Amino acid sequence: MFLPKLFAFAIAAGACLIPAYAQTSAPPYDPRADDDTFLLLREAARQDDAAKANAYAARLQNYPVPSYVDYYRLKTRARVASADEFRDFLKRYQGLAIADRLRNDWLLELGRARDWANFDQQYPLFVLNDDTQVKCYALMSRVARGEKVAEDARALLANPPGYGDACGSLISTLAQSGQFDANDLLAQLRLAGETRATGPAKRIAALLGVSELHATQAVDLPALAMARGIGESRADHEIYLMAVARMARTSQNLAVVALNKNAPRLSPQEQAIGWAGIAHAASLTLAPEAYEYWQKSAGAPLTAEQIQWKARIALRRADWKTVKATIDAMPAPMRAQPVWTYWLGRALQAEHGAHDQAVALYQRIADQNSFYGQLALEELGQLISIPPPGPALTPEEMAPMAGNPGLRRALKFFSLRLRLEGTREWNWELRKFSERELLAAAEFARQNQILDRMVNTSDRTRTQFDYTQRFPAPHNDILHPTAQQLGLDRAWVYGLIRQESRFIMDAQSNVGASGLMQVMPATGAWVARKIGLGDYVKGKLTDVRTNILLGANYMSMVLDNADGSQTLATAAYNAGPGRMRNWRGKLAEPMEGAIFAESIPYMETRIYVKNVMSNATNYAALFENKPQSLKARLGKITPRSAQGNDLP
């Protein structure tokens, strides 16, 4: 694809970084053989096989990216390597992305060893600081110095499945030091139940002095836990309520019966907690009873997910008073998110007629070219248009991009299909770029056919724009006639591709979807049969022409099945037509498209639909060269018709 000029770039990128162990008699660089060896080295590091890693590294003394050769070799020895070995690496590769990656690894080892002296020395140097477990160790270190960290810990500890040793140990440390009280531990127990995190639930049960087995059963075998009874202590009550909430995910009726049966033995707040768990489960199926259950949950301390679902269900009922009260009760960082900024503005307008307050909220986000920024812009009486481009990039502005060692390392990794490493190197360089440099880097990505980096890089600018970078239309010679023949809106198709694959032609999802339009093998085979594509084979899914043909035909089919609603069809493309029909079937009357999108039960699909529809609006503005309405594109979602349901 774009490989021919990459190897020369990569060689130049690493020329000044030859490690100390390199020998002058090393064999010359053989690109193909050495690339294969490098991939084997990477795999050995992933498997923590130090012997293999050393053997492969010894064959790569002149490899064009020596920092990664050294990194993979040292990574396999992270548990036993000395502090001097880590410091030597960090000194040799100071300022590079891989040095920050190694510092991340070392901080985890230092935290496990409770080596707070070295940890505290290295932690301020960790540039990205994007590892939750490292952050938990950092709080433990502060506790060891006698600091109060409970507030910071409450903000950080929100996802029990990702706690690992570090965050679990932090909770224990805070409990033992008296910084976390019973309420904090019970809140963590509820979070563990909500996210089905058995390990953290057991650990917290032990801290509360109740049965770890009972906590495990409440998460994994709620019927058994409920049958055992409610227990005597407050912690036992919470474990029972956790079981009720888990049971509500599979049998709402049984959960309601169990809660009502034991209500006399529960305090008013405990009853409210029980109803919140049931209401959350009912919300995830869009059950009509969810609204009533949320009313019964008044007074319960709600988790982040619960309070957002309470707001969504109120939106579906057009209960703007509850929408406002619920958003007002959210933590400040959540309340400031564009989604809740927008809906608070709508609630103020609808319930209180507070026009000026609503306008102020819309103005906060209207400059954001995203789903809620676009909706806010429309509330202010404007449509979505494409901002004028800035001055054209000059050769003088482009030259530094081709000479940037980090970007060249990224190109090298992309040529090896190592997207994780490539993206790390690319994004590391962007941190220090001005707006003009971001546009130049995006153009450099376009020149090298790495369109996902072009899009993501250009998306970072805030004052200068190039929407041909942000919203490219590659393969138009194939897509345009295909969309035209099927009667599809080309802007919608491109909006979907931008979200599905970011134009990575050989993109593969973890569930097997392939290509630009991320077509599943079974779906591809089914569509091929339907359209009479007799020579179709699974291996063709990454062929651009075949992928677009199958994906566009499937879009046409789900659009017909959704009575022409792009919002519904987008949901069906991501989550499947059956789920879309189920969600639509919950409607008793027409619903505003934005509310339907915000209350899609699957988080992935909810984000996906909003992004695709926002993308499509921008593409339409580009293609038609006139302002567009996202609201009109979203439309009204009507109750389910008698349309056929034979789609897979």
Steps between C-alpha positions, in 0.01 A plus 500: 500500500722782631794274591769587243625821657441402861805288560737780404310731735517246779873439455564872529270517804709253694844595379587697812358242738724194459521327840823458690523128435513544119814354339676646199515154343121458505342370180346759269135594539281263300154663508283195443692254719557753777138610500397137545747465788371822656144366494623181666676711764180691568306175542767360735464815711122459506553148632768609752747259343836658589712231334331541162496878532876508559564269206290706260638832627855379441415462131371859475807705582449730201121512506362844410295529822755398766300653784229235457753219471640607836154552645366155412813335635484691829124455535539123536728565799292773664442299818872436557673791327694743718417866542822582316381305193176697491680830551751418227220437251316816603815706463587354158153559359401807696213689342378211284158338525652163581681647800168613644360153430789341692458745786136386517618136526760586764251699710276194512791289623600763755143518624475123536825505700378798706826673411357845559836680492569405139129521412474858623811591305368356173127578520528876430695411184222277364373722220183327384392389849218298347524178701235463772707251696798736506268772628380266776859429602566875500218548750635215713836673507333820618320308775837359608617861537202577722292688242121499475397365158143374548341756267748428222448128551121527476535682168746241367341175618214465254567180305558189716581265207812710436619525859766230499732473801568873521149634544390207714796567728415870505150425628644275772753766595235771523273277709782406736613862538146620569478715188225277357203429727223243466308720256799510265541123514130440443509734200789297360307179566206633299734599217650151499155346474394741226806415289498130592848522650516193723859547621453856628167399659675224698776734609261768620283244680807394695567861598140531617532185707238299313517179299707515182304197375171682547632799306618272220162329483319835493694594186510166320206300644247760616212251534704296749599811693138619518378158613747509791324804645575857589734465797532727801773760446492800271769339283291180478207712387715656229609158376135399481416819309790433267349158428160663436661742252681213324179294486319795343733468199340164418163504680358837591188343656694273736712793613194712573335218697817444704541868582137544599509187715792628707415869497388502868851393605671771295549866586340757266839570341571127454162460330587793272834334418313182410263687271793681336656164412173376353438831320845485342441146375154597370651802323741277310201320346300824461227338709205736554518434875847658519354847549293387800798317652716811474235695690522241778879536512485854641761539772734229370866583440521434125800378305620692194315263267184503707464877515548530125240232432256672734540812284459301177179335612363839606590629152302218341200602711548871421516558877715811475470578872663167588755544221609832652504373858699191401760696302529750785579207733782369278863553602635823350732334242213285370258793497750697290512236225345617170221241523369625833576864424271471199219312674509735798451786256204320346353431845533864600324607182222244530425511870592848610511708185846609612606607153808701597638224723443244226672718240803538727524121527468451124769761437745302715499209257380642167855537370560125538451318172338199662151360548401723791698797377305483174167465680587796724584705191157425360336604829675833450331533160793400279558206269813288464739635238860444402742765629721662237847344471806693608793585274640211298790315653837600360795272414684661791224388737491150358875435502532453879234229489700284262806555718333429833657185654188413703267520201745291298508239774121499485510441124736211553261337745199560276689328219530196732130524590593582860230761551539521877867593477445720197218693662701541821793652312276721286296639788809556711632745241167683472514612864744778414352611167335833423176514301687552174732213584200276572358579158840431344527167686150408383601579142815291546276212609285550190810488278591167656146361480452475877158657500404414857794707626407777258147514640601478866780752462290756317222452757730655762501851356279761660557820302618390154322230305525279197184295475628306202746350751239447769241355264678337206316318222740236365392235248227731377531346153364178654275633773316775314352285220422221748313739731326659203382165368361405841344841565719551807607835641873512426561726803346236727712222351820698545389600851467133588835402346675780689367356825543134412858487378641853472577392142746227603454263206611186680334582833400197707279518807533268797177328397611438141355795308720597205589783267387856452138426589583238766282228348462184706580178306153355553334826398725525195408147390128567557503828303706338221232233460224760502660709224618204296872549550585148394880520524506640854742343747575606858851611408356773278364697794807723512488567126384861477254449216343189654487649848324815379259298285400272787497773765296743293248232406463407865448868588226514238334191647506624860377841385199340331441292813507821706240676282762740365630624837876549484511512881338157535694353209829619651410330828411183309829503308693503826289294741296290258150544355343287773617728780398806302148359457488421870598854600255647252232267631519668841357821354136582562515824300746686278821609672753768415798339327754653738319356803475160336872506422595607853295220656632210291581234763837391354769758572697405187194538278390819675838665430511349151161635391574849627838509326373362169212746484730790589752384237228471237385855568852631443541295184171634364615856568823424313341322205207738455691815599211625711402498871336188641272400786596212726157514660332446164734210424422335834130550440222352711516134594160342463365180657580178318322432174405161360819503291657158440768383740703252300829691532779328695 
